[in-house]
Amino acid sequence: MPRKKERKRSRCNQALRRRRRRRVLDTNADQFRKLQQWLLPNEGIFAQFKFHGNTGWLPSSLVCLALCWSWSECNNVTDAFAQAVEWCGSMTGSAAHTTYQGFMGALVRWTDQFLCVLWPVLHVRMQEVGGKLWMVHGWTPIAFDGSRSTAARSKSNENTFCAPNYGHGKTAKYRKKKSKGLRRTKNEKSKPQAQEPQAWITMLWHMSLRLPWMWKLGPSNSSERGHVMDMLRKGIFSVRTLFCGDAGFVGYPLWAEIAGQGMHFLVRVGANVKLLTERTDCTIQRRKGIVLCWPLAAQQANLQPLRLRLVRVRIGRQWMWMLTNVMKPSWLTPKQIASFYKMRWGIEVEFRGLKQTLGCGKLRCRNGHRLLAELNWSIMAMAVAELFALKEQLTPTASESAPKNFQPDAKKRSLANTMRAIRHCLTHLKDIPLPDNDLRSRLRRAVTDSYIRKSSKRARYRPPNPDKKPLGDPKIRRLTPQEQKKLNALTATKSVA
């Protein structure tokens, strides 16, 4: 009997060694191809598009070339394109384009159409790898926020991204009065420069998986609330989606759009919001309060008021007012509200990774249309890279080469280490890596540091910002008799209908 067990054990060990040998024989190019096939399993998702008869590239090949172009760390766009062509040639044998002009022409023509197809694919893959992280407290948490990236000072970029009324707004006049004593004297040698062109980014971001969901770009004077409303109309969201935003995402049109689609929101409010109440006492209790959002424009248009719940929670050392259309406290408790708002801060870190790690703080293209394509594919490349790392870190097999006492968590994922792993393997596509030095192992180890810090990372010198004022408390007043009468009429009409 012992000999039989030993023979059986030796056969198992031999089979295990053969399996490991086969796995090691896979080159980095083979692993990249497997990840690409997992992300885009077939060309059927692009079947709705009609291409020109002379088109000699496949949509998936163009997507692969655009991702490699965005992953490259070359300073010049042409050098990044040459490196991307080399990488795609090593992976698939050929690239979608061999000339930079043809490549950029294809991106400008097809980027918007391809994004509408790739976003649902990303959502499906996110749900596959997310598991329990897909929903938190029974909600699919999605944050929205906006940021800007600087563009080169070319005529095309200035015409596309600069605000036509720059310097004539109330804020500009206020700053001009305040800095009157420090104003530069007029002279011919130091003429004032025109405003720097900037591209506006508005992003929807999954707060638990910490991955971009959708995004929309525009000029520097774009409305981030308008961008969010546009994405809400185009996107597909579940009923249990909870949108979380900062104090800039306020207003009846945005909240009515979210509530009209049967979804829910959680937004921080302050003195920039005016609310109504039906109570005789306008002082809102500390933990609960039902208020109405019914501005004058909505009253004149005979629109229904929004009945919302106002909650005061403590986050860190500060008390904040949070407004939501989730009326049942059991569905969204104050403790859960505080945890969701803390998770929302991750979108700021996502913007920092886009600008610093991927180098999109200063965009390179000098043509407005090409710059939009560059920024769109940079965000898509960041999302795909983070999705690849999350796939390896959250799968059950990820514990084989993971460090001891390591718990897979989306918060521990590091974008910088993920990009290092991807760029290293792309530059060594034909190499046969060692068992713990291949792409999958590197992505599993692409996490943040785990040591205990002895000092804070906060900067010692933080210059004061005179334009940043305390948010304050929301302004609440009681309904007037005329408003109460109109509200009763609208309620009666709605009940009859």
N, C-alpha and C positions, 0 to 999 in steps of 0.2 A: 504493500500500500504506500509506504513512504516514497518508493521509487516512482510509482505512478504520479504521485503529487509533484515530485521533482521534475519529471518529464513534462507534465502539464504546465508547470511554472516556467520551465525553460522555453516551451513553445510560445507561451504568452509573451515572454520577454523578447523572443525573436520577432514576433509579430509587431510588438510595440516599437522595436528598433527599426523594422522595415517602414512602419508608418511614419516615424520621425524622419527617416532618411528621405522618404518621398516628400514630406513637408519641407524639408530643408532644400531640396532640389528646386523648389519654386523660386524663380528670380523675383526681384522687386517689380519688374514689369508684369509678371503673371499675377501678383497680388493686386496691383493697380487695376488690371483688367477685370479681376473678380469683383472688386469694389465698384467699378464702373458698370458692370453687368447687373450688380445688385441694385444700383441706383436707377439705371435706365435699362430694364431687361429687354426691351424691344423697340423697334422704330414705329410701332403702331400709334404711339401717342402723338406723333407728328404727321399722321396721315391726313389730317384736315387741311394742311397747308398745300398750296399749289406752287411748285417751284418752276422756274424757267427751264425750258428744254435743254439749255446748254449747261445747266448746273451739274457739276461733277462731284459734289461732296454730299455726304449724308448729314442730316441734322445732328445726330449724336456725335459725329466727328467734329462738327463746328463747336458744339457745346464743350467737348473735351479740350479742344484747342483754346477756347476762351477761358476755361478754368485754369489750364496750365499757364496761360499768359498772365492771369491775375495772380497766380501763386509765385511767379518769378519775382525775385528781389532785385532785378536790374533797375537802374535808375531811369534809363531811356526806354520808351515804349517799343522802339524798333529792336533794341537788344533783347527785351523781354519776349518779343514775338519770335525772334530767331531761336532763342532758347526753348520756347514752347514748341516750335516746329521740330526741333531736335528730340525733345521728350516724346512728342506724339509719334514721331517716326520710329523711335525705339519701342514704343508700346504696341502700336497697331500696324507698323510697317509704312504708313503714309500719314500725311497731315491734310486737313481739309483745304488749306490754302498754303501756298508757298510764297506769296507776295503780301507785304503789309497792307498795301492799298486795297487789294481784293478782300483781305480779311476784315478790315475796318468797314468797307462797304457792305459786306454781308452782316456784320454786327449791327450797323446802323439800320439796316433794312429789317432784320428779323428779331432784334432783342426783345421788343415789347410783346411780340406774338409768342416767342419761346418762353418768356417768363410766365405768361398766363397758363401755359401747359406744365411748366416745371414746378410751379408752386403747389398744385394738388399732389404731384408725385412726392415732393418733399414732405407734405403733411402725412401722407400714407406711410412713408419710411419712418418719420418721427414717431408715429403711433406704434409701429412695429417694434422699434427699439426702446421706446419710452416705458412701456409696461405700466407699473404703478405710478410713475411720475407724470403720466399723461394728464391725470386729474388730481387735484388737491382739494380736500374737504368737499368732494362732490362737484367741483368746478374745473373747467378748462381755463386756466388763468392766462390772459394775454394782455400785455402792457403796450401802451403806445406813447411815443415821444418823438421829438424832432431834434435835428442837429444840422450843422453846416460844415461843408468842406470847401477849402479855398481852391480857386482855379487860377490858371495863368492869365496875365493881363494882355489878352489878345482882343482884337475888335469883335471877333465872333463870340467869344466868351462874355465880353461886356454887353453886347446886344442881347445875348440869351439869358444871362443870369442877373445883371445889375438892375436895381429898381429905377424906373424912369424918374421918379420924384424924390430921389435921394437928397437929403439935406433940407427938405422943405416941410418935414413933418413936425408935430408938436414936440417929440422927444429931442429932435435935433436942435430946435430953437431953445428948448430948456437947457440943454447942455451948453449951447453957445452963450447963453446969459450967465450960466454958472461959472464958466471958464473965461470970462471976459478979460480978467487981469492977466491970464496966461496965454492970451491969443497971440498968434504970430503976426508980426507986422507984415504988411503987403510989400513985396518987392519982386523984381523980375528974376532974381537968382533962385529964389525958393518959392516957386509957384505951387499951389495946392494940387495934389494929385486926385484923379478921379477915384471913386470908390472901388474897392477890390472885388472882383466877381466871386461869388460864392454860390455853390449848389446846395439847395435845401434837401434834407433827407428826413422823411417821416416813415417810421418803422413800426410794424406790429411784431411783437416779440413774445414767444412762449416763455413764461416766467419760471416754470418748473424745469423744463428741459434746457432752458437758457439758449434757445435757438431762434434766429429770425424766422418770422412767419410770412409776412409780406412787407413790401415797402413801396414808396412812391417818391419820385424826385421832382424838383421844380426849381424856379429861380429863387433868389435870396429873399424876396418879399412874399413868398408863398404862405398860404394859410395852412398850418398843420391840422387844424380842425377840419378844414375843407378836404385835405388829403385823407384824413381818417374816414370821413363820410363817404368819399369816393371808393375807398377800399372796402368799406362795409357793404356797399352796393354790389361790388364785383366779386367779393370773396364768398366762400361757403363756410358757415360756422354752425356749430351745434347749439341747441337751445340752452345747454348748460355752460355757455361761454360767459366768463366774467372779464370785462374789459377794465383795466386799471390805469388811471392816468394821474398826472400831477395837476397843479393848480391852473395850468394854462389851458386845459381841456374842459372848459366850462361853457355853458350856454344852452338855451332851449333847443336850437336846431340839432346840435350834436346829440344831446340826451334823448330827444324825441326820435331821432333816426335809430338809435340803439334800441330804445324801448319798442319802437314800431316794428322792428324785426323779431321781437320776442326774446331779445337777449338782455343782459344785465350789465351794469357798470358800477364802478367804485372810483370816485374822484375826490381828491382833496379840494376843499373850498376855503375861502377866506373872505376878506372885505371886498373882493372883486365880484361877489355874488349877492344878489338881492332875492330874498325868498319871502313867501307869504305864509301866514298861519291863520287857522280858523279859531284859535284859542283867544280867550280874553286876555290872558297873560302871555306876553311875547317872549318871556324868558324860557329858553329850551332847557329841559332837564339834562343832567350830565350824561346819561347813557342812552336816552331815547328821545325822539321827537319827530312827529310827522309834519312835513312842510310841503308847500306848493311852489312849483316853479311856473310862473304864469306872467311873462313880461307883457308890456303894453302892446307890442306888435302881435303877439299871439292872441290877446284879447280882442283886438280890432279885427283879426282874421277869423274870429269865432272858433279858435282851436281849443281843444281840451287842455286843462292844466296837467302838469306832471306831478303826481303825488309821490313824494320821495321820503326817505328816512335819513335823518341827520344824526350822526353818531360822533361823540367826542372820545378819542382814544389817546393814549399816551404812547409815544414812540421815542425811545431813548429818554432824553430829558425834557422833551417838548410835548405839549398837548396840541393835538390837531383835530380839525373838524373834517369828517369824511361824509360824503353824500352818496347814497346808493338807491336804486330802485328795487332792491330785494327787501320786501316789506316784512317778511317773517324773520324775527331775530334768531329762530332756531336754524334757519338756512345759512345765515351769515352772522356769526356772533362777533362782538367787539374784539375778542382775542384773535379770531380769524382775520378780521379786517386789518388789525395791526400786522399780522404775519404777511398778508398779501401785499400791504404797502411797503414793507421791508424788502420783499422779493422784487418789487418793481424797480428798485435801485440797480439791479443787474443790467438793465438796458443802458444805463450810463456807462457801465464797464464795457458793454458790447461796442458802443460808439468809440470808446477809447482804443479798444483792440483794432477796430477798423482803421482808425486814423494813425495809430502808432505802429502796431504790428504789421499791418498790410500796407502801410505807407500812404493811406488815402487822405491824410490831413491836407496835403498839397497835391492836387490832381495834375496829371502831366499833359493831357491832350490840349491842344490849342484851338480846336474846333468844338463848338457847342454841342453838336449832335454826337460827335465821337466821345466827348467827355461824359455825356450821359451814359453811353454804352460802357465806357471804362468803369464808371462808378457802379452801374447795375451789376456788371459781372464781378466786380470786386466784392460786393455784398453777397452775391451768389456763391463765389468761391469760398468766402468765409463760412457761410452756412453749410456748404458741402463738407468742408474740412472738419468743422465741429461735429457734423453728423457722423462722419467716418470714425472720429475719436469716440463719440458717444456709443456707437455700435459696438466697438471693441471693449469699451469699459463697462457696459451694462449687460453684455451677454454672459450666460453662465460659464462659458469656457474662458472668460477673461481672467479667472483666478489662477490659471496655470502658471503664468509668468508674472503675476502681480506681486508687489512686495507683501511681506507679512503684515497682518493686522490692517490690511487696506480694505476699506468699504467703498464700493463703487458709488459715486455721487456726482450729479451733474455740476454741483458747485465746485468740485475739485478739478474740473477739466481746465486745462491751460491752453489758451489759443496760441501763445508763443511757442510752447513745447510741441503743440500739434503741427504748427507750420515748420518747425525745425525738423520734425520727423518726416513730413511730406517732402520738403525740399531736399533732405539728405537722400531719401530713396529715389527721388526723381533724377538726381545727378548720378546715381549708381543703379540705373535700371537693369543693366545687363549682368550685374554682380549676383552671385548666389550668397545671400547673407547667412550668418551664423544663426542658430536656433533662436536666441534671444535678442537678435539685432535686426530682425526683419521688420517690415512695415507694421504688421499687426502688433508685434510686441512693443514697438516704439510708440504706437498710438495708445496702447494700454497704459504705458508709463507717462503719457503726456498729461500730468496732473501738476497742481501747484505744490509748493513746498509744505511740509507738514511739521516743521520745527516750531517751537514756541518762541515768539518774538519777545525780546527783552525791552524794546522801546517802540514807540508809535511811529508809523510811517507818515504821519501828518507833517506837512512842511512847517518849518519853524517860522518862516516869514510869509504871512498871508496878508497882502495889501487890502485895506478896506475898500468895499465897493459902495460908493455913496448912492448909487441908483437902486441897490437892493434893500428894500424896506421890509419890515415884518409883515407877514400876510394878514394878521389880524383875524377877527371873528366875522362870520357872515352877517349881513344886515337883514334883519327879520322884522316885518311889520304885520299888523293885523289887516285882514281884508276890510275894505270899505263897504258900506251898505250897497253901493251900486255894484261893486265886484261880487259881493255875496249873492245878490239878486241874479246877476248874469251867470254865475256859477250854478245856481239852482236850476236856471232855465236850460243850460247845456246838459246838466245831469239828467233832467227830465226828458230831454230830447233823445239822449243816448239810451236811456232805459226803454223808451217807446220803440226805438229802432231795433 
